[in-house]
């Protein structure tokens, strides 16, 4: 992500299968809400959309 968007990403493990992706304090993906893991490119697309 740093090469493509100029941002650094970090993984913070949650408990109980929690898988949320947060950018600048805003959740952009939640496995719990979606009921699935993100598809290939879904997180990158969401970040690109957020950055405009």
Secondary structure, DSSP 8 states (H G I E B T S, - for coil): -HHHHS--------STT--EEEETTEEEEEHHHHTS---TTHHHHHHHHHH-
